[in-house]
Amino acid sequence: MSKNYNMSTYSFTQKDAPLFENFLHYSRKGMAAFHTPGHRGGRGCEDLFRSLGGEFLRLDLTELKGANLDQDPDFLIKKAEELAAEAFGAKQSYFLVNGASIGIMAALLALKGLGKEILIARNCHLSVINGLILSGLKPVFISPTWVEGLPCLPSLAVVTNALKDYPDAAGVFLTNPGYHGIYGPLGEIAKLCKAKKVPLLLDEAHGGYLKYINNRIEEASTVDADLWVWGTHKMMGSLTQTGMLHLGSGFQNREKLEDALELLSSTSPSYLLLASLDSARRQLYLNGRAMFTRAAELSEIVRQEIINLPGLKLIENCYLPTGYGVDPTKIILSLAPVGWSGIKVEEILRQKYLIQPEYADRDYVYIFVSYAQERKEVCSLIQALTNFATTAGPDCDRGRIHPPPWNRQPLQLSPSEAVNKPVTYLNLQEVTGKIAAGWVAAYPPGIPLWVPGEQISSAMVEWLISFQRQGGYIRGLKKNQVKVIQ
Ligand SMILES: Cc1ncc(COP(=O)(O)O)c(C=O)c1O
């Protein structure tokens, strides 16, 4: 049902979704439209597209005074963001319509000027490198904790040492949980950063909901990080490309951050996407615990059914160091004990059983269970894995862990310096020893194998070639050539 808010009598609560509901109300008024977008509520879209879009297309509106309670174009966005901040324990929240990526890039731009170096856990997403290119900050990479070949949150000791070496760092930027679905102990790191007065920034694109499942799991909001970014579209129920950026109580550079968001954002944000964030916030506030408890329970059913299958290995909490854990909604499994690569298992699940996992690499298949999952889908997954594990027999690619051979040496140049040098493109076989002028990443998870300004090693080239040979997808190459400094 759409609602017509009357600003003089109405103050918004968490039961409202002011942006979503007001735009829905407006779209149903039947106004004669003489403004962008030109498709006129979907009437002008191509036939098939229109027939699929239905009423949804009427919500594809822009900054219209009439649809904004006669207020400024961003009035309702601000109101919706205020409700999000209150709902998610932030001092301030911003809606993002270009993915978590734009929030990460804006965060790094906002730190520009606070210091030259920034401490970054090496298992960062490529948007972090793009943020470094834009901001000119120089990364000092710190080692993640490795668990069964998977990079996770760095240990407190690693962050402590890095801060000893770089006490004036512009910030500490960590990814937690990782794309793979493992979270780590954030609390002590957050305390350390506060004590050292160095901002803690978190890429929480794959988290934000863990506290609904178990409130002892530490997340950015519960440890009062300075800034954190959500990929709300990933598992929290908003539409693809939406995210949120949240500020904790200690963040100092709010104006710079807002300038950076302005710089990177479209001047015509999609209200359809914004409305989906507003309604996702309401749903999470009112039902988050039930939603994610359900997802965790369904995931646990799968785990219990497959844990004893022959040749199948599940990453469980018992393999992890204290304080680390597997996101209860995610299943990280491997058939490497019988020689199957994750990429091959994923292909068979997809082609033979019509089951699409989130992704796979050489070692693991990653299955993300949602609160919106149907039970019959869960049963099909159990059935497929059981059939597969009991009939597949060993494969030739004997299982072993293939962690990417990241460089341990400091960068030769900062990413922004490197991309501004004259460049050339070379074949993979020719780039060992060269300085990269762009990043290259296995996608997913989008963690760069090398970054601009880094010397490319022969181990990296071998890893990449063998990953491609096994069917993995690499981003950052042009016609399989590599951009390097001349
Ligand atoms: C850890 C991590 N951070 C950031 C991002 C970027 O998110 P988005 O695709 O919403 O821009 C991703 C995307 O997969 C990611 O895995």
PDBQT file of the ligand as one rigid body, heavy atoms in Angstrom, charges set to zero:
ROOT
HETATM    1  C1  LIG A 501      34.783  -7.744  -0.334  1.00  0.00    +0.000 C 
HETATM    2  C2  LIG A 501      34.106  -6.887  -1.366  1.00  0.00    +0.000 A 
HETATM    3  N1  LIG A 501      34.141  -5.560  -1.235  1.00  0.00    +0.000 NA
HETATM    4  C3  LIG A 501      33.573  -4.743  -2.123  1.00  0.00    +0.000 A 
HETATM    5  C4  LIG A 501      32.914  -5.239  -3.205  1.00  0.00    +0.000 A 
HETATM    6  C5  LIG A 501      32.287  -4.292  -4.191  1.00  0.00    +0.000 C 
HETATM    7  O1  LIG A 501      30.909  -4.384  -4.094  1.00  0.00    +0.000 OA
HETATM    8  P1  LIG A 501      29.920  -3.880  -5.231  1.00  0.00    +0.000 P 
HETATM    9  O2  LIG A 501      29.900  -4.951  -6.262  1.00  0.00    +0.000 OA
HETATM   10  O3  LIG A 501      28.630  -3.719  -4.497  1.00  0.00    +0.000 OA
HETATM   11  O4  LIG A 501      30.425  -2.604  -5.753  1.00  0.00    +0.000 OA
HETATM   12  C6  LIG A 501      32.846  -6.624  -3.403  1.00  0.00    +0.000 A 
HETATM   13  C7  LIG A 501      32.181  -7.179  -4.586  1.00  0.00    +0.000 C 
HETATM   14  O5  LIG A 501      32.078  -8.341  -4.801  1.00  0.00    +0.000 OA
HETATM   15  C8  LIG A 501      33.473  -7.470  -2.453  1.00  0.00    +0.000 A 
HETATM   16  O6  LIG A 501      33.452  -8.797  -2.587  1.00  0.00    +0.000 OA
ENDROOT
TORSDOF 0
